[in-house]
Amino acid sequence: MAHTSRQQGATKSGVTAPASIGPAARPARRRGKTSQPTVESDIIRVFKSKAFASLMARDPSVARAVVFLTHQGVVTGVRSKKISTRVDPGVMDAARKRFGLTNDADVINASLAMAAAPDRFKAWLMESQDTVTDDFELAV
């Protein structure tokens, strides 16, 4: 069988290119923990989802949770943890509607970020030493 110049890796100019790109020609892949994103655009790139980025722009509580976890060094920038679980479809649908997302991975990431980040109001309330006076009445 005769080989054409294309099959042998030659280009039109006569300069030959390697038939396949070997490991030495590929850029090195980072393994393990990567450097932490510091800017919100970097954080959005970590999740690699336009829908998740849109959610962060719409929902300040999700954005606050993701930014907090990033600054704490919790967000690694690697989406490699695969989980398999059974969930109640009604709960998943409610979470999709709450976040306005359709991708299950984005819904789970947003939910886990919200669960992992501390509740600022609860922390403030627990730290507060102030008390309500005896004559306090609700304005309802």
N, C-alpha and C positions, 0 to 999 in steps of 0.2 A: 504494500500500500504506500503510495507516494504522499509525502507530507507537504503541505503548502507552507508558505512563509508565515501565515497566521498561526498555524498549528505549532510551528517551531518557536513562536514568540517574537518574530521579527515584525517591526512596524514598517509603514510605508517608506520611511526615510532610510531604512536599512539598519537602524540601530536595534539590537535585540533586547528584549525585556525578559525577565525571568518568567518561566512558564507558570509558576505559582509563587505566591508570596509565602515565604517560610517564616518561622518564628522570629528570626533575627530581623526581618524587615518590618514586623508589626510593632506598633508602639507598645511600650510596657504598660500592663494593666495594673492598676493599684489594687492591692488586696488588703482586706481588713478595714480598719477605721480610717476614713478620709478626714481631711481638715474640715472643721466646722464652718458652715456658711455664716456670714455675719450680716449680710444685707438681705432684706426681704426678697429681692429678685433671685438671690442665690438660694434662698429657702424654697422658693417656688420651683426652681430647677431641680432641687433635691427630689421633689415628689413627681416630677416629670409628667404632670397632668395639667392641661389647660383648665379642665373642670375644677380641679382642686385649687388652682391659683384663683379662679373666679370665686370659689367659695371663700377663700381667705379674704378676698376683697369685699365680699358681701357681708361676711359674718365676723365681726371683730372678736368674738369669743374664741372662735377657732384659730384666727390669726394670732391672738394673744397666747393661746396654748402652744401653738407650734413655735412661735418666737421664744417663749419662755423655755421650752424643752431644748431648743437649739442652743440657747445661751448657757444652759446647764450642761451641755455636752451629751445629751441623751440622743439627739437625732444624729445618726451616723452618715446619712447620705447614701446608704446602700439599701436597696429594696430586695433583699435576698431571702428573708425569712418567709417560708411558705407555710401556711397553716391550713388545716382542713377541719372544719367543724360543722355541726348542724345548728342552724339558728331558726328561730320562729319566723316564718315568712312575714307575718304581720309586723313584727318588730323591725325587720330589715326594710320593709316597705315604708314604715313610719320614719326610720332614719334617713332613707333616700329622700322622702318628701321634706323632712326637716332641713337637710343639707342641700337639697336641689341637685343631687348627683344621681347618675345611673350606674356607674362603675362600682362593683362591690368592693374592690380594693380601696378605692378612694373613700367610700363610706366607712369602711373599717378603720382606715388610717385616721380619718377625722374623728371618729368615735373614740379611738384609743388615745389620741392626742388630748381630747377633752377630758377623758377619764384620768390620764396621767398627770396633767397639769393641776397644780393646786387651785382651789377656789379662793380668789383674792378676798371676797367679802367674808367668807367663813374665817379665813386667817385673821382678818382685821377684827372681826367680831370677837374671836377667842382671845386676841391680844389686848383688846380694849378693856381698860379698868374702870371705865365710866359706868355709872349706874343711872337708872331712871328715877326721878324723884317720886315720892309717894303720891303727889297730886297730879301726876302726868295723865293726860287723857288723849286718846286717839282722836284725830281730826276726821273721823269717818262719819 
